[in-house]
Amino acid sequence: MISKKRLTPGANVKINGYTLQVVKAGDMGVEVTSVEYLDEPEHCTACERELNPERIVWFEMNARTFEVWEENKGTPPAWAGTEDSQGCFPYGPCCARKVRKAGRAIFA
């Protein structure tokens, strides 16, 4: 049994081996979201090494051309944030230099 005190928004609770975060709590029940993925460290898309969260470089990738745009650097290309975007991928500093040089995504 979980105490009502622990069911405040933002609190993490473990239930049956799953880590859940409370989104809303009230008399009618509790809304939670899974936060298990937060427990897992990011890995480099190119070399699969575990990444230091403070040194991750994120690249958004065009799904059609594999062209990349480094997040928060310069003006985003026209395809960024559209249906052509495949999303953002994490790279370590060394692999990020290779991606910048190639001008396209590099995968393991």
C-alpha positions as CSV (number, residue, x, y, z in Angstrom):
1,M,0.0,0.0,0.0
2,I,1.3,3.5,-0.9
3,S,0.6,6.3,1.5
4,K,-1.6,9.2,0.2
5,K,1.3,11.6,1.1
6,R,3.5,10.0,-1.6
7,L,0.9,10.5,-4.3
8,T,1.6,14.1,-4.9
9,P,2.2,15.4,-8.5
10,G,5.8,14.9,-9.5
11,A,6.5,12.1,-6.9
12,N,8.0,8.8,-8.2
13,V,6.6,5.6,-6.9
14,K,7.5,2.0,-7.5
15,I,4.7,-0.5,-8.1
16,N,5.3,-4.1,-9.1
17,G,8.8,-3.3,-10.2
18,Y,7.8,-0.3,-12.4
19,T,8.8,3.3,-11.6
20,L,5.9,5.6,-12.2
21,Q,5.6,9.4,-11.8
22,V,2.4,10.9,-10.4
23,V,0.8,13.3,-12.8
24,K,-2.5,14.0,-11.0
25,A,-3.8,12.7,-7.7
26,G,-7.3,13.2,-6.4
27,D,-10.3,11.5,-4.7
28,M,-11.2,9.8,-8.0
29,G,-7.8,8.1,-8.5
30,V,-4.3,8.7,-9.6
31,E,-2.9,9.5,-13.1
32,V,0.7,8.2,-13.6
33,T,3.2,8.1,-16.4
34,S,6.1,5.6,-16.7
35,V,9.5,7.1,-16.0
36,E,11.6,3.9,-16.4
37,Y,13.3,5.4,-19.4
38,L,14.6,8.2,-17.1
39,D,16.6,5.6,-15.2
40,E,18.4,4.5,-18.3
41,P,21.4,6.5,-19.5
42,E,21.6,7.8,-23.1
43,H,23.9,6.0,-25.5
44,C,25.7,7.4,-28.5
45,T,23.9,6.7,-31.7
46,A,27.2,6.1,-33.5
47,C,29.3,4.1,-31.1
48,E,26.7,3.0,-28.5
49,R,28.9,4.1,-25.6
50,E,27.1,5.4,-22.5
51,L,27.0,9.3,-22.6
52,N,27.7,11.8,-19.9
53,P,24.4,13.8,-19.7
54,E,26.3,17.1,-19.6
55,R,28.2,16.4,-22.8
56,I,25.4,15.0,-25.1
57,V,25.1,16.6,-28.5
58,W,21.7,16.3,-30.1
59,F,21.1,16.2,-33.8
60,E,17.8,16.3,-35.5
61,M,17.8,14.1,-38.7
62,N,15.9,14.3,-42.0
63,A,14.3,11.0,-42.6
64,R,14.6,11.2,-46.4
65,T,18.2,12.4,-46.8
66,F,19.8,11.6,-43.4
67,E,20.9,15.3,-43.3
68,V,21.3,16.5,-39.8
69,W,20.9,19.8,-37.9
70,E,22.6,20.3,-34.5
71,E,19.9,21.4,-32.0
72,N,20.1,25.0,-31.0
73,K,22.8,25.8,-33.5
74,G,22.0,28.4,-36.1
75,T,18.8,28.6,-38.1
76,P,16.9,25.4,-38.4
77,P,16.5,24.0,-41.9
78,A,13.0,24.1,-43.5
79,W,12.4,20.3,-42.8
80,A,13.1,20.6,-39.0
81,G,10.0,19.9,-37.0
82,T,8.0,18.7,-40.0
83,E,7.0,15.2,-41.1
84,D,10.5,14.8,-42.8
85,S,12.1,15.0,-39.3
86,Q,13.0,11.6,-37.9
87,G,13.6,13.1,-34.5
88,C,16.6,13.9,-32.4
89,F,19.5,11.5,-31.8
90,P,22.2,11.7,-29.1
91,Y,25.9,11.6,-29.9
92,G,29.0,11.9,-27.7
93,P,31.5,14.8,-28.4
94,C,33.9,12.7,-30.5
95,C,31.2,11.2,-32.7
96,A,29.5,14.6,-33.0
97,R,32.6,15.9,-34.7
98,K,32.4,13.1,-37.2
99,V,28.7,13.8,-37.8
100,R,29.4,17.5,-38.4
101,K,32.2,16.6,-40.8
102,A,30.1,14.1,-42.7
103,G,27.0,16.4,-42.7
104,R,24.8,13.4,-42.2
105,A,23.8,11.0,-39.4
106,I,26.2,8.1,-38.5
107,F,24.7,5.0,-36.9
108,A,26.4,2.1,-35.1
